[in-house]
Amino acid sequence: MDELVVAKVVGSEPEAELLCSLLRSAGIECAGRQTNLGAGAADGMPGGPYELVVRPQDLDDAREILRERSDTG
């Protein structure tokens, strides 16, 4: 994936992986990456907020899928 945009920020890596799996099942490439805030939050230990990043052309669809999921669950 070349240019990426943030579709959503979530609280942890497992949540990011779960939601990226949901997006991938809908045909949207997704990656989770630790935010700058999360990278320094635990003195190098994993944790903190993660960004769900997608291609710009998938942003609207990704946000809609994520919104529907948060409305139902």
Distance bins in CASP14 RR format, pairs under 12 A and 6 or more apart:
PFRMAT RR
TARGET T0000
AUTHOR 0000-0000-0000
RMODE 2
METHOD distances of the structure
MODEL  1
1 20 0 0 0 0 0 1 0 0 0 0 0
1 28 0 0 0 0 0 1 0 0 0 0 0
1 29 1 0 1 0 0 0 0 0 0 0 0
1 30 0 0 0 0 1 0 0 0 0 0 0
1 31 1 0 0 1 0 0 0 0 0 0 0
1 32 0 0 0 0 0 1 0 0 0 0 0
1 33 0 0 0 0 0 1 0 0 0 0 0
1 53 1 0 0 1 0 0 0 0 0 0 0
1 54 1 0 0 1 0 0 0 0 0 0 0
1 55 1 0 0 1 0 0 0 0 0 0 0
1 56 0 0 0 0 0 1 0 0 0 0 0
1 57 0 0 0 0 0 1 0 0 0 0 0
1 58 0 0 0 0 1 0 0 0 0 0 0
2 29 0 0 0 0 0 1 0 0 0 0 0
2 31 0 0 0 0 0 1 0 0 0 0 0
2 53 0 0 0 0 0 1 0 0 0 0 0
2 54 0 0 0 0 0 1 0 0 0 0 0
2 55 1 0 0 1 0 0 0 0 0 0 0
2 56 0 0 0 0 1 0 0 0 0 0 0
2 57 0 0 0 0 0 1 0 0 0 0 0
3 29 0 0 0 0 0 1 0 0 0 0 0
3 53 0 0 0 0 1 0 0 0 0 0 0
3 54 0 0 0 0 0 1 0 0 0 0 0
3 55 1 0 0 1 0 0 0 0 0 0 0
3 56 1 0 0 1 0 0 0 0 0 0 0
3 57 0 0 0 0 1 0 0 0 0 0 0
3 58 0 0 0 0 0 1 0 0 0 0 0
3 59 0 0 0 0 0 1 0 0 0 0 0
4 28 0 0 0 0 0 1 0 0 0 0 0
4 29 0 0 0 0 1 0 0 0 0 0 0
4 30 0 0 0 0 1 0 0 0 0 0 0
4 31 1 0 0 1 0 0 0 0 0 0 0
4 32 0 0 0 0 1 0 0 0 0 0 0
4 33 0 0 0 0 1 0 0 0 0 0 0
4 51 0 0 0 0 1 0 0 0 0 0 0
4 52 0 0 0 0 1 0 0 0 0 0 0
4 53 1 1 0 0 0 0 0 0 0 0 0
4 54 1 0 0 1 0 0 0 0 0 0 0
4 55 1 0 0 1 0 0 0 0 0 0 0
4 56 1 0 0 1 0 0 0 0 0 0 0
4 57 0 0 0 0 0 1 0 0 0 0 0
4 58 0 0 0 0 1 0 0 0 0 0 0
4 59 0 0 0 0 1 0 0 0 0 0 0
4 62 0 0 0 0 0 1 0 0 0 0 0
5 28 0 0 0 0 0 1 0 0 0 0 0
5 29 0 0 0 0 0 1 0 0 0 0 0
5 30 0 0 0 0 0 1 0 0 0 0 0
5 31 0 0 0 0 0 1 0 0 0 0 0
5 33 0 0 0 0 0 1 0 0 0 0 0
5 51 0 0 0 0 1 0 0 0 0 0 0
5 52 0 0 0 0 1 0 0 0 0 0 0
5 53 1 0 0 1 0 0 0 0 0 0 0
5 54 1 0 0 1 0 0 0 0 0 0 0
5 55 1 0 0 1 0 0 0 0 0 0 0
5 56 1 0 1 0 0 0 0 0 0 0 0
5 57 0 0 0 0 1 0 0 0 0 0 0
5 58 0 0 0 0 1 0 0 0 0 0 0
5 59 1 0 1 0 0 0 0 0 0 0 0
5 60 0 0 0 0 0 1 0 0 0 0 0
5 62 0 0 0 0 1 0 0 0 0 0 0
5 63 0 0 0 0 0 1 0 0 0 0 0
6 16 0 0 0 0 0 1 0 0 0 0 0
6 30 0 0 0 0 0 1 0 0 0 0 0
6 31 0 0 0 0 0 1 0 0 0 0 0
6 32 0 0 0 0 1 0 0 0 0 0 0
6 33 0 0 0 0 1 0 0 0 0 0 0
6 35 0 0 0 0 1 0 0 0 0 0 0
6 49 0 0 0 0 0 1 0 0 0 0 0
6 50 0 0 0 0 0 1 0 0 0 0 0
6 51 1 0 1 0 0 0 0 0 0 0 0
6 52 1 0 0 1 0 0 0 0 0 0 0
6 53 1 0 1 0 0 0 0 0 0 0 0
6 54 0 0 0 0 1 0 0 0 0 0 0
6 55 0 0 0 0 0 1 0 0 0 0 0
6 56 0 0 0 0 0 1 0 0 0 0 0
6 59 0 0 0 0 1 0 0 0 0 0 0
6 62 0 0 0 0 1 0 0 0 0 0 0
6 63 0 0 0 0 0 1 0 0 0 0 0
6 66 0 0 0 0 0 1 0 0 0 0 0
7 16 0 0 0 0 0 1 0 0 0 0 0
7 19 0 0 0 0 1 0 0 0 0 0 0
7 20 0 0 0 0 1 0 0 0 0 0 0
7 22 0 0 0 0 0 1 0 0 0 0 0
7 23 1 0 0 1 0 0 0 0 0 0 0
7 28 0 0 0 0 1 0 0 0 0 0 0
7 29 0 0 0 0 0 1 0 0 0 0 0
7 30 1 0 0 1 0 0 0 0 0 0 0
7 31 0 0 0 0 0 1 0 0 0 0 0
7 32 0 0 0 0 1 0 0 0 0 0 0
7 33 0 0 0 0 0 1 0 0 0 0 0
7 50 0 0 0 0 0 1 0 0 0 0 0
7 51 0 0 0 0 1 0 0 0 0 0 0
7 52 1 0 1 0 0 0 0 0 0 0 0
7 53 1 0 0 1 0 0 0 0 0 0 0
7 54 1 0 1 0 0 0 0 0 0 0 0
7 55 0 0 0 0 1 0 0 0 0 0 0
7 56 0 0 0 0 0 1 0 0 0 0 0
7 57 0 0 0 0 0 1 0 0 0 0 0
7 58 1 0 0 1 0 0 0 0 0 0 0
7 59 1 0 1 0 0 0 0 0 0 0 0
7 60 0 0 0 0 1 0 0 0 0 0 0
7 61 0 0 0 0 1 0 0 0 0 0 0
7 62 1 0 1 0 0 0 0 0 0 0 0
7 63 1 0 1 0 0 0 0 0 0 0 0
7 64 0 0 0 0 1 0 0 0 0 0 0
7 65 0 0 0 0 1 0 0 0 0 0 0
7 66 1 0 0 1 0 0 0 0 0 0 0
7 67 0 0 0 0 0 1 0 0 0 0 0
7 69 0 0 0 0 0 1 0 0 0 0 0
8 15 0 0 0 0 1 0 0 0 0 0 0
8 16 0 0 0 0 1 0 0 0 0 0 0
8 18 0 0 0 0 0 1 0 0 0 0 0
8 19 1 0 0 1 0 0 0 0 0 0 0
8 20 0 0 0 0 0 1 0 0 0 0 0
8 22 0 0 0 0 0 1 0 0 0 0 0
8 23 0 0 0 0 1 0 0 0 0 0 0
8 30 0 0 0 0 1 0 0 0 0 0 0
8 32 0 0 0 0 1 0 0 0 0 0 0
8 35 0 0 0 0 0 1 0 0 0 0 0
8 49 0 0 0 0 0 1 0 0 0 0 0
8 50 0 0 0 0 1 0 0 0 0 0 0
8 51 1 0 0 1 0 0 0 0 0 0 0
8 52 1 0 1 0 0 0 0 0 0 0 0
8 53 0 0 0 0 1 0 0 0 0 0 0
8 54 0 0 0 0 1 0 0 0 0 0 0
8 59 0 0 0 0 0 1 0 0 0 0 0
8 62 1 0 0 1 0 0 0 0 0 0 0
8 63 1 0 0 1 0 0 0 0 0 0 0
8 64 0 0 0 0 0 1 0 0 0 0 0
8 65 0 0 0 0 0 1 0 0 0 0 0
8 66 1 0 1 0 0 0 0 0 0 0 0
8 67 0 0 0 0 1 0 0 0 0 0 0
8 69 0 0 0 0 0 1 0 0 0 0 0
8 70 0 0 0 0 1 0 0 0 0 0 0
9 15 0 0 0 0 0 1 0 0 0 0 0
9 16 0 0 0 0 1 0 0 0 0 0 0
9 19 0 0 0 0 0 1 0 0 0 0 0
9 32 0 0 0 0 0 1 0 0 0 0 0
9 33 0 0 0 0 0 1 0 0 0 0 0
9 34 0 0 0 0 0 1 0 0 0 0 0
9 35 1 0 0 1 0 0 0 0 0 0 0
9 36 0 0 0 0 0 1 0 0 0 0 0
9 37 0 0 0 0 1 0 0 0 0 0 0
9 38 0 0 0 0 0 1 0 0 0 0 0
9 48 0 0 0 0 0 1 0 0 0 0 0
9 49 1 0 1 0 0 0 0 0 0 0 0
9 50 1 0 0 1 0 0 0 0 0 0 0
9 51 1 0 1 0 0 0 0 0 0 0 0
9 52 1 0 0 1 0 0 0 0 0 0 0
9 53 0 0 0 0 0 1 0 0 0 0 0
9 66 0 0 0 0 0 1 0 0 0 0 0
10 16 1 0 1 0 0 0 0 0 0 0 0
10 17 0 0 0 0 1 0 0 0 0 0 0
10 18 0 0 0 0 1 0 0 0 0 0 0
10 19 1 0 0 1 0 0 0 0 0 0 0
10 20 0 0 0 0 1 0 0 0 0 0 0
10 22 0 0 0 0 0 1 0 0 0 0 0
10 30 0 0 0 0 0 1 0 0 0 0 0
10 32 0 0 0 0 1 0 0 0 0 0 0
10 33 0 0 0 0 0 1 0 0 0 0 0
10 34 0 0 0 0 0 1 0 0 0 0 0
10 35 0 0 0 0 1 0 0 0 0 0 0
10 38 0 0 0 0 0 1 0 0 0 0 0
10 47 0 0 0 0 0 1 0 0 0 0 0
10 48 0 0 0 0 1 0 0 0 0 0 0
10 49 1 0 0 1 0 0 0 0 0 0 0
10 50 1 0 1 0 0 0 0 0 0 0 0
10 51 0 0 0 0 1 0 0 0 0 0 0
10 52 1 0 0 1 0 0 0 0 0 0 0
10 53 0 0 0 0 0 1 0 0 0 0 0
10 66 0 0 0 0 1 0 0 0 0 0 0
10 69 0 0 0 0 0 1 0 0 0 0 0
10 70 0 0 0 0 0 1 0 0 0 0 0
11 17 0 0 0 0 0 1 0 0 0 0 0
11 18 0 0 0 0 0 1 0 0 0 0 0
11 19 0 0 0 0 0 1 0 0 0 0 0
11 32 0 0 0 0 0 1 0 0 0 0 0
11 34 0 0 0 0 0 1 0 0 0 0 0
11 35 0 0 0 0 1 0 0 0 0 0 0
11 37 0 0 0 0 0 1 0 0 0 0 0
11 38 0 0 0 0 1 0 0 0 0 0 0
11 41 0 0 0 0 0 1 0 0 0 0 0
11 46 0 0 0 0 0 1 0 0 0 0 0
11 47 0 0 0 0 1 0 0 0 0 0 0
11 48 1 0 0 1 0 0 0 0 0 0 0
11 49 1 0 1 0 0 0 0 0 0 0 0
11 50 1 0 0 1 0 0 0 0 0 0 0
11 51 0 0 0 0 0 1 0 0 0 0 0
11 52 0 0 0 0 0 1 0 0 0 0 0
12 18 0 0 0 0 1 0 0 0 0 0 0
12 19 0 0 0 0 0 1 0 0 0 0 0
12 32 0 0 0 0 0 1 0 0 0 0 0
12 34 0 0 0 0 1 0 0 0 0 0 0
12 35 0 0 0 0 0 1 0 0 0 0 0
12 38 0 0 0 0 0 1 0 0 0 0 0
12 41 0 0 0 0 0 1 0 0 0 0 0
12 42 0 0 0 0 0 1 0 0 0 0 0
12 46 0 0 0 0 1 0 0 0 0 0 0
12 47 1 0 0 1 0 0 0 0 0 0 0
12 48 1 0 0 1 0 0 0 0 0 0 0
12 49 1 0 0 1 0 0 0 0 0 0 0
12 50 1 0 0 1 0 0 0 0 0 0 0
12 51 0 0 0 0 0 1 0 0 0 0 0
12 52 0 0 0 0 0 1 0 0 0 0 0
13 19 0 0 0 0 0 1 0 0 0 0 0
13 20 0 0 0 0 0 1 0 0 0 0 0
13 31 0 0 0 0 0 1 0 0 0 0 0
13 32 1 0 0 1 0 0 0 0 0 0 0
13 33 0 0 0 0 1 0 0 0 0 0 0
13 34 1 0 0 1 0 0 0 0 0 0 0
13 35 0 0 0 0 0 1 0 0 0 0 0
13 38 0 0 0 0 0 1 0 0 0 0 0
13 39 0 0 0 0 0 1 0 0 0 0 0
13 42 0 0 0 0 0 1 0 0 0 0 0
13 45 0 0 0 0 0 1 0 0 0 0 0
13 46 1 0 0 1 0 0 0 0 0 0 0
13 47 1 0 0 1 0 0 0 0 0 0 0
13 48 0 0 0 0 1 0 0 0 0 0 0
13 49 0 0 0 0 1 0 0 0 0 0 0
13 50 1 0 1 0 0 0 0 0 0 0 0
13 51 0 0 0 0 0 1 0 0 0 0 0
13 52 0 0 0 0 0 1 0 0 0 0 0
14 20 0 0 0 0 0 1 0 0 0 0 0
14 21 0 0 0 0 0 1 0 0 0 0 0
14 32 0 0 0 0 0 1 0 0 0 0 0
14 46 0 0 0 0 0 1 0 0 0 0 0
14 47 0 0 0 0 1 0 0 0 0 0 0
14 48 0 0 0 0 0 1 0 0 0 0 0
14 50 0 0 0 0 1 0 0 0 0 0 0
15 21 0 0 0 0 0 1 0 0 0 0 0
15 22 0 0 0 0 0 1 0 0 0 0 0
15 32 0 0 0 0 1 0 0 0 0 0 0
15 47 0 0 0 0 0 1 0 0 0 0 0
15 48 0 0 0 0 0 1 0 0 0 0 0
15 49 0 0 0 0 1 0 0 0 0 0 0
15 50 1 0 0 1 0 0 0 0 0 0 0
15 51 0 0 0 0 0 1 0 0 0 0 0
15 52 0 0 0 0 1 0 0 0 0 0 0
15 66 0 0 0 0 0 1 0 0 0 0 0
15 69 0 0 0 0 0 1 0 0 0 0 0
15 70 0 0 0 0 0 1 0 0 0 0 0
16 22 0 0 0 0 0 1 0 0 0 0 0
16 23 0 0 0 0 0 1 0 0 0 0 0
16 30 0 0 0 0 1 0 0 0 0 0 0
16 31 0 0 0 0 1 0 0 0 0 0 0
16 32 1 0 1 0 0 0 0 0 0 0 0
16 33 0 0 0 0 1 0 0 0 0 0 0
16 34 0 0 0 0 1 0 0 0 0 0 0
16 35 0 0 0 0 0 1 0 0 0 0 0
16 38 0 0 0 0 0 1 0 0 0 0 0
16 46 0 0 0 0 0 1 0 0 0 0 0
16 47 0 0 0 0 0 1 0 0 0 0 0
16 48 0 0 0 0 0 1 0 0 0 0 0
16 49 0 0 0 0 1 0 0 0 0 0 0
16 50 1 1 0 0 0 0 0 0 0 0 0
16 51 1 0 0 1 0 0 0 0 0 0 0
16 52 1 0 1 0 0 0 0 0 0 0 0
16 53 0 0 0 0 1 0 0 0 0 0 0
16 66 0 0 0 0 0 1 0 0 0 0 0
17 23 0 0 0 0 0 1 0 0 0 0 0
17 24 0 0 0 0 0 1 0 0 0 0 0
17 30 0 0 0 0 1 0 0 0 0 0 0
17 31 0 0 0 0 1 0 0 0 0 0 0
17 32 1 0 0 1 0 0 0 0 0 0 0
17 33 0 0 0 0 0 1 0 0 0 0 0
17 50 0 0 0 0 1 0 0 0 0 0 0
17 52 0 0 0 0 1 0 0 0 0 0 0
18 24 0 0 0 0 0 1 0 0 0 0 0
18 25 0 0 0 0 0 1 0 0 0 0 0
18 30 0 0 0 0 0 1 0 0 0 0 0
18 32 0 0 0 0 0 1 0 0 0 0 0
18 50 0 0 0 0 0 1 0 0 0 0 0
18 52 0 0 0 0 0 1 0 0 0 0 0
18 66 0 0 0 0 0 1 0 0 0 0 0
18 69 0 0 0 0 1 0 0 0 0 0 0
18 73 0 0 0 0 0 1 0 0 0 0 0
19 25 0 0 0 0 0 1 0 0 0 0 0
19 26 0 0 0 0 0 1 0 0 0 0 0
19 28 0 0 0 0 0 1 0 0 0 0 0
19 30 1 0 0 1 0 0 0 0 0 0 0
19 31 0 0 0 0 0 1 0 0 0 0 0
19 32 0 0 0 0 1 0 0 0 0 0 0
19 50 0 0 0 0 1 0 0 0 0 0 0
19 51 0 0 0 0 0 1 0 0 0 0 0
19 52 1 0 1 0 0 0 0 0 0 0 0
19 53 0 0 0 0 0 1 0 0 0 0 0
19 54 0 0 0 0 0 1 0 0 0 0 0
19 62 0 0 0 0 1 0 0 0 0 0 0
19 63 0 0 0 0 0 1 0 0 0 0 0
19 65 0 0 0 0 1 0 0 0 0 0 0
19 66 1 0 0 1 0 0 0 0 0 0 0
19 67 0 0 0 0 0 1 0 0 0 0 0
19 68 0 0 0 0 0 1 0 0 0 0 0
19 69 1 0 0 1 0 0 0 0 0 0 0
19 70 0 0 0 0 1 0 0 0 0 0 0
19 73 0 0 0 0 0 1 0 0 0 0 0
20 26 0 0 0 0 0 1 0 0 0 0 0
20 27 0 0 0 0 0 1 0 0 0 0 0
20 28 0 0 0 0 1 0 0 0 0 0 0
20 29 0 0 0 0 1 0 0 0 0 0 0
20 30 1 1 0 0 0 0 0 0 0 0 0
20 31 1 0 0 1 0 0 0 0 0 0 0
20 32 1 0 1 0 0 0 0 0 0 0 0
20 33 0 0 0 0 0 1 0 0 0 0 0
20 50 0 0 0 0 1 0 0 0 0 0 0
20 51 0 0 0 0 0 1 0 0 0 0 0
20 52 1 0 0 1 0 0 0 0 0 0 0
20 53 0 0 0 0 1 0 0 0 0 0 0
20 54 0 0 0 0 1 0 0 0 0 0 0
20 58 0 0 0 0 0 1 0 0 0 0 0
20 62 0 0 0 0 1 0 0 0 0 0 0
20 65 0 0 0 0 0 1 0 0 0 0 0
20 66 0 0 0 0 0 1 0 0 0 0 0
21 27 0 0 0 0 0 1 0 0 0 0 0
21 28 0 0 0 0 0 1 0 0 0 0 0
21 29 0 0 0 0 0 1 0 0 0 0 0
21 30 0 0 0 0 1 0 0 0 0 0 0
21 31 0 0 0 0 0 1 0 0 0 0 0
21 32 0 0 0 0 0 1 0 0 0 0 0
21 52 0 0 0 0 0 1 0 0 0 0 0
21 65 0 0 0 0 0 1 0 0 0 0 0
21 69 0 0 0 0 0 1 0 0 0 0 0
22 28 0 0 0 0 1 0 0 0 0 0 0
22 30 0 0 0 0 1 0 0 0 0 0 0
22 52 0 0 0 0 1 0 0 0 0 0 0
22 54 0 0 0 0 0 1 0 0 0 0 0
22 61 0 0 0 0 0 1 0 0 0 0 0
22 62 0 0 0 0 1 0 0 0 0 0 0
22 64 0 0 0 0 0 1 0 0 0 0 0
22 65 1 0 0 1 0 0 0 0 0 0 0
22 66 1 0 0 1 0 0 0 0 0 0 0
22 67 0 0 0 0 0 1 0 0 0 0 0
22 68 0 0 0 0 1 0 0 0 0 0 0
22 69 1 0 0 1 0 0 0 0 0 0 0
22 70 0 0 0 0 0 1 0 0 0 0 0
22 72 0 0 0 0 0 1 0 0 0 0 0
22 73 0 0 0 0 0 1 0 0 0 0 0
23 29 1 0 0 1 0 0 0 0 0 0 0
23 30 1 0 1 0 0 0 0 0 0 0 0
23 31 0 0 0 0 1 0 0 0 0 0 0
23 32 0 0 0 0 0 1 0 0 0 0 0
23 52 1 0 0 1 0 0 0 0 0 0 0
23 53 0 0 0 0 0 1 0 0 0 0 0
23 54 1 0 0 1 0 0 0 0 0 0 0
23 55 0 0 0 0 0 1 0 0 0 0 0
23 58 1 0 0 1 0 0 0 0 0 0 0
23 59 0 0 0 0 0 1 0 0 0 0 0
23 61 0 0 0 0 1 0 0 0 0 0 0
23 62 1 0 1 0 0 0 0 0 0 0 0
23 63 0 0 0 0 0 1 0 0 0 0 0
23 64 0 0 0 0 0 1 0 0 0 0 0
23 65 1 0 0 1 0 0 0 0 0 0 0
23 66 1 0 0 1 0 0 0 0 0 0 0
23 68 0 0 0 0 0 1 0 0 0 0 0
23 69 0 0 0 0 1 0 0 0 0 0 0
24 30 1 0 1 0 0 0 0 0 0 0 0
24 31 0 0 0 0 1 0 0 0 0 0 0
24 32 0 0 0 0 0 1 0 0 0 0 0
24 52 0 0 0 0 0 1 0 0 0 0 0
24 54 0 0 0 0 0 1 0 0 0 0 0
24 58 0 0 0 0 0 1 0 0 0 0 0
24 62 0 0 0 0 0 1 0 0 0 0 0
24 65 0 0 0 0 0 1 0 0 0 0 0
25 65 0 0 0 0 1 0 0 0 0 0 0
25 69 0 0 0 0 0 1 0 0 0 0 0
26 54 0 0 0 0 0 1 0 0 0 0 0
26 58 0 0 0 0 1 0 0 0 0 0 0
26 61 1 0 0 1 0 0 0 0 0 0 0
26 62 0 0 0 0 1 0 0 0 0 0 0
26 63 0 0 0 0 0 1 0 0 0 0 0
26 64 0 0 0 0 1 0 0 0 0 0 0
26 65 1 0 1 0 0 0 0 0 0 0 0
26 66 0 0 0 0 0 1 0 0 0 0 0
26 68 0 0 0 0 0 1 0 0 0 0 0
26 69 0 0 0 0 0 1 0 0 0 0 0
27 54 0 0 0 0 0 1 0 0 0 0 0
27 55 0 0 0 0 0 1 0 0 0 0 0
27 58 0 0 0 0 1 0 0 0 0 0 0
27 61 0 0 0 0 1 0 0 0 0 0 0
27 62 0 0 0 0 1 0 0 0 0 0 0
27 65 0 0 0 0 1 0 0 0 0 0 0
28 52 0 0 0 0 1 0 0 0 0 0 0
28 53 0 0 0 0 0 1 0 0 0 0 0
28 54 1 0 1 0 0 0 0 0 0 0 0
28 55 1 0 0 1 0 0 0 0 0 0 0
28 56 0 0 0 0 0 1 0 0 0 0 0
28 57 0 0 0 0 1 0 0 0 0 0 0
28 58 1 0 1 0 0 0 0 0 0 0 0
28 59 0 0 0 0 1 0 0 0 0 0 0
28 60 0 0 0 0 0 1 0 0 0 0 0
28 61 1 0 0 1 0 0 0 0 0 0 0
28 62 1 0 1 0 0 0 0 0 0 0 0
28 63 0 0 0 0 0 1 0 0 0 0 0
28 64 0 0 0 0 0 1 0 0 0 0 0
28 65 1 0 0 1 0 0 0 0 0 0 0
28 66 0 0 0 0 0 1 0 0 0 0 0
29 52 0 0 0 0 0 1 0 0 0 0 0
29 53 0 0 0 0 1 0 0 0 0 0 0
29 54 1 0 0 1 0 0 0 0 0 0 0
29 55 1 0 0 1 0 0 0 0 0 0 0
29 56 0 0 0 0 0 1 0 0 0 0 0
29 57 0 0 0 0 0 1 0 0 0 0 0
29 58 1 0 0 1 0 0 0 0 0 0 0
29 59 0 0 0 0 0 1 0 0 0 0 0
29 61 0 0 0 0 0 1 0 0 0 0 0
29 62 0 0 0 0 1 0 0 0 0 0 0
30 50 0 0 0 0 0 1 0 0 0 0 0
30 51 0 0 0 0 0 1 0 0 0 0 0
30 52 1 0 1 0 0 0 0 0 0 0 0
30 53 1 0 0 1 0 0 0 0 0 0 0
30 54 1 0 1 0 0 0 0 0 0 0 0
30 55 0 0 0 0 1 0 0 0 0 0 0
30 58 0 0 0 0 1 0 0 0 0 0 0
30 59 0 0 0 0 0 1 0 0 0 0 0
30 61 0 0 0 0 0 1 0 0 0 0 0
30 62 1 0 0 1 0 0 0 0 0 0 0
30 63 0 0 0 0 0 1 0 0 0 0 0
30 65 0 0 0 0 0 1 0 0 0 0 0
30 66 0 0 0 0 1 0 0 0 0 0 0
31 50 0 0 0 0 1 0 0 0 0 0 0
31 51 0 0 0 0 1 0 0 0 0 0 0
31 52 1 0 0 1 0 0 0 0 0 0 0
31 53 1 0 1 0 0 0 0 0 0 0 0
31 54 0 0 0 0 1 0 0 0 0 0 0
31 55 0 0 0 0 0 1 0 0 0 0 0
31 58 0 0 0 0 0 1 0 0 0 0 0
31 62 0 0 0 0 0 1 0 0 0 0 0
32 49 0 0 0 0 0 1 0 0 0 0 0
32 50 1 0 1 0 0 0 0 0 0 0 0
32 51 1 0 0 1 0 0 0 0 0 0 0
32 52 1 0 1 0 0 0 0 0 0 0 0
32 53 1 0 0 1 0 0 0 0 0 0 0
32 54 0 0 0 0 1 0 0 0 0 0 0
33 39 0 0 0 0 1 0 0 0 0 0 0
33 48 0 0 0 0 0 1 0 0 0 0 0
33 49 0 0 0 0 0 1 0 0 0 0 0
33 50 1 0 0 1 0 0 0 0 0 0 0
33 51 1 0 1 0 0 0 0 0 0 0 0
33 52 0 0 0 0 1 0 0 0 0 0 0
33 53 1 0 0 1 0 0 0 0 0 0 0
33 54 0 0 0 0 0 1 0 0 0 0 0
34 40 0 0 0 0 1 0 0 0 0 0 0
34 41 0 0 0 0 1 0 0 0 0 0 0
34 42 0 0 0 0 0 1 0 0 0 0 0
34 44 0 0 0 0 0 1 0 0 0 0 0
34 45 0 0 0 0 0 1 0 0 0 0 0
34 46 1 0 0 1 0 0 0 0 0 0 0
34 47 1 0 0 1 0 0 0 0 0 0 0
34 48 1 0 0 1 0 0 0 0 0 0 0
34 49 1 0 0 1 0 0 0 0 0 0 0
34 50 1 0 1 0 0 0 0 0 0 0 0
34 51 1 0 0 1 0 0 0 0 0 0 0
34 52 0 0 0 0 0 1 0 0 0 0 0
34 53 0 0 0 0 0 1 0 0 0 0 0
35 41 0 0 0 0 1 0 0 0 0 0 0
35 47 0 0 0 0 1 0 0 0 0 0 0
35 48 1 0 0 1 0 0 0 0 0 0 0
35 49 1 0 1 0 0 0 0 0 0 0 0
35 50 1 0 0 1 0 0 0 0 0 0 0
35 51 1 0 1 0 0 0 0 0 0 0 0
35 52 0 0 0 0 0 1 0 0 0 0 0
35 53 0 0 0 0 0 1 0 0 0 0 0
36 48 0 0 0 0 0 1 0 0 0 0 0
36 49 0 0 0 0 1 0 0 0 0 0 0
36 50 0 0 0 0 0 1 0 0 0 0 0
36 51 0 0 0 0 1 0 0 0 0 0 0
37 47 0 0 0 0 0 1 0 0 0 0 0
37 48 1 0 0 1 0 0 0 0 0 0 0
37 49 1 0 1 0 0 0 0 0 0 0 0
37 50 0 0 0 0 0 1 0 0 0 0 0
37 51 0 0 0 0 0 1 0 0 0 0 0
38 44 0 0 0 0 1 0 0 0 0 0 0
38 45 0 0 0 0 0 1 0 0 0 0 0
38 46 0 0 0 0 1 0 0 0 0 0 0
38 47 1 0 0 1 0 0 0 0 0 0 0
38 48 1 0 1 0 0 0 0 0 0 0 0
38 49 1 0 1 0 0 0 0 0 0 0 0
38 50 0 0 0 0 1 0 0 0 0 0 0
38 51 0 0 0 0 0 1 0 0 0 0 0
39 45 0 0 0 0 0 1 0 0 0 0 0
39 46 0 0 0 0 1 0 0 0 0 0 0
39 47 0 0 0 0 1 0 0 0 0 0 0
39 48 0 0 0 0 1 0 0 0 0 0 0
39 49 0 0 0 0 1 0 0 0 0 0 0
39 50 0 0 0 0 0 1 0 0 0 0 0
39 51 0 0 0 0 0 1 0 0 0 0 0
40 46 0 0 0 0 0 1 0 0 0 0 0
40 47 0 0 0 0 1 0 0 0 0 0 0
40 48 0 0 0 0 1 0 0 0 0 0 0
40 49 0 0 0 0 0 1 0 0 0 0 0
41 47 1 0 0 1 0 0 0 0 0 0 0
41 48 1 0 1 0 0 0 0 0 0 0 0
41 49 0 0 0 0 1 0 0 0 0 0 0
41 50 0 0 0 0 0 1 0 0 0 0 0
42 48 1 0 0 1 0 0 0 0 0 0 0
42 49 0 0 0 0 0 1 0 0 0 0 0
51 62 0 0 0 0 0 1 0 0 0 0 0
52 58 0 0 0 0 0 1 0 0 0 0 0
52 59 0 0 0 0 0 1 0 0 0 0 0
52 62 1 0 0 1 0 0 0 0 0 0 0
52 63 0 0 0 0 1 0 0 0 0 0 0
52 65 0 0 0 0 0 1 0 0 0 0 0
52 66 1 0 0 1 0 0 0 0 0 0 0
52 69 0 0 0 0 0 1 0 0 0 0 0
53 59 0 0 0 0 1 0 0 0 0 0 0
53 62 0 0 0 0 1 0 0 0 0 0 0
54 60 0 0 0 0 1 0 0 0 0 0 0
54 61 0 0 0 0 1 0 0 0 0 0 0
54 62 1 0 1 0 0 0 0 0 0 0 0
54 63 0 0 0 0 1 0 0 0 0 0 0
54 64 0 0 0 0 0 1 0 0 0 0 0
54 65 0 0 0 0 0 1 0 0 0 0 0
54 66 0 0 0 0 1 0 0 0 0 0 0
55 61 0 0 0 0 0 1 0 0 0 0 0
55 62 0 0 0 0 1 0 0 0 0 0 0
56 62 0 0 0 0 0 1 0 0 0 0 0
56 63 0 0 0 0 0 1 0 0 0 0 0
58 64 0 0 0 0 0 1 0 0 0 0 0
58 65 0 0 0 0 1 0 0 0 0 0 0
58 66 0 0 0 0 0 1 0 0 0 0 0
59 65 0 0 0 0 0 1 0 0 0 0 0
59 66 0 0 0 0 0 1 0 0 0 0 0
60 66 0 0 0 0 0 1 0 0 0 0 0
60 67 0 0 0 0 0 1 0 0 0 0 0
61 67 0 0 0 0 0 1 0 0 0 0 0
61 68 0 0 0 0 0 1 0 0 0 0 0
62 68 0 0 0 0 0 1 0 0 0 0 0
62 69 0 0 0 0 0 1 0 0 0 0 0
63 69 0 0 0 0 0 1 0 0 0 0 0
63 70 0 0 0 0 0 1 0 0 0 0 0
64 70 0 0 0 0 0 1 0 0 0 0 0
64 71 0 0 0 0 0 1 0 0 0 0 0
65 71 0 0 0 0 0 1 0 0 0 0 0
65 72 0 0 0 0 0 1 0 0 0 0 0
66 72 0 0 0 0 0 1 0 0 0 0 0
66 73 0 0 0 0 0 1 0 0 0 0 0
67 73 0 0 0 0 0 1 0 0 0 0 0
END
